[in-house]
Amino acid sequence: MKKTIKKLAATFMAVSLAAAALTACGGGAQKETAAAGSETTAADAKEGDKKVLKVAMECSYAPYNWTQSNDENGAVPISGSSNFAYGYDVMMAKKIAEELGYGLEIVKLDWDSLVPAVQSGKVDCVIAGQSITSERMQSVDFTDPYYYATIVTLVKSGSKYENAKSVADLAGATGTSQLNTIWYDSCLPQIPQANVLPAMESAPAMLVALSTGRCDVVVTDKPTGQAALMAYPDFKLLDFTGTEGEFKVSDEDINIGVSLKKGNTELKDAINGVLSKMTEADFNKMMEEAISVQPLSK
């Protein structure tokens, strides 16, 4: 669960927002072909005498991760770019690297390139709002969860669906979400008589689809939805969680973890050691901070 915003708010959003994803957050199949690039990893990359943890993410999925032009709030340089990355995933990557005594390098990749990058050894891990699904675990290993997502629906204020109290109340809606996410693959089909449009390639794209009236609803996770409200004040967030009319999802759909190359137990155990010292309340507090400082909140 990126697997999860723009145009003036949307043009800038294509660079900075959410995924949505992710739970942009996410959940569907991903390309298996190896990503091109260096295979230098934390095992041998060094920052002076310090090992460097190479972490991949989209850098366009606020509040999990986004791109900005400076190092405000402690943003980290994006490898090979003059821009910086920040957001919940970057905050978590910084904490992990600091606890392990590593330097940190952020690698910006498209969503479908994340798993191949781990498999090929181009990066050490992915911290990008990925749900810990059984399908993904056939390709990569995962740490324990570093966030627990909630599935929500976004509609436009004034629409026929703005007062929906359950998934059933969305019957007949035209909807979309991000490609290769549980939002699209598992949740949208639960809407009765839904007109499901083709999946969007990014979380920002799905939000633009809702904003421009191409669809009635977008399904995403709560942090992505909350971030969307900053850019689109005419959106309304519907959360059916805890009711009989909620989306039916499994723990693997909404538990978000760090993915690593299969068999990399040393790094997996090390990261789990860091996460074991944190509580769900710690995760939520960190996410609230990320939402408060994302570019579109200003």
Stockholm file with secondary structure:
# STOCKHOLM 1.0

chainA/1-298         MKKTIKKLAATFMAVSLAAAALTACGGGAQKETAAAGSETTAADAKEGDKKVLKVAMECSYAPYNWTQSNDENGAVPISGSSNFAYGYDVMMAKKIAEELGYGLEIVKLDWDSLVPAVQSGKVDCVIAGQSITSERMQSVDFTDPYYYATIVTLVKSGSKYENAKSVADLAGATGTSQLNTIWYDSCLPQIPQANVLPAMESAPAMLVALSTGRCDVVVTDKPTGQAALMAYPDFKLLDFTGTEGEFKVSDEDINIGVSLKKGNTELKDAINGVLSKMTEADFNKMMEEAISVQPLSK
#=GR chainA/1-298 SS CCCCCCHHHHHHHHHHCCCCCBCCBCCSCCCCSCCCSCCCCTTTCEETTEEEEEEEECSCBTTTBEEESSCGGGCEEBTTSSCEEESHHHHHHHHHHHHHTCEEEEEECCGGGHHHHHHHTSSSEEEEEEECCTTGGGTSEEEEEEEECCEEEEEETTSTTTTCCSGGGGTTCEEECBTTSHIIIIIGGGSTTCEECCCBSSHHHHHHHHHTTSCSEEEEEHHHHHHHHHHCTTEEEECCTTSTTSCCCCHHHHEEEEEECTTCHHHHHHHHHHHTTCCHHHHHHHHHHHHHHSGGGC
#=GC SS_cons         CCCCCCHHHHHHHHHHCCCCCBCCBCCSCCCCSCCCSCCCCTTTCEETTEEEEEEEECSCBTTTBEEESSCGGGCEEBTTSSCEEESHHHHHHHHHHHHHTCEEEEEECCGGGHHHHHHHTSSSEEEEEEECCTTGGGTSEEEEEEEECCEEEEEETTSTTTTCCSGGGGTTCEEECBTTSHIIIIIGGGSTTCEECCCBSSHHHHHHHHHTTSCSEEEEEHHHHHHHHHHCTTEEEECCTTSTTSCCCCHHHHEEEEEECTTCHHHHHHHHHHHTTCCHHHHHHHHHHHHHHSGGGC
//
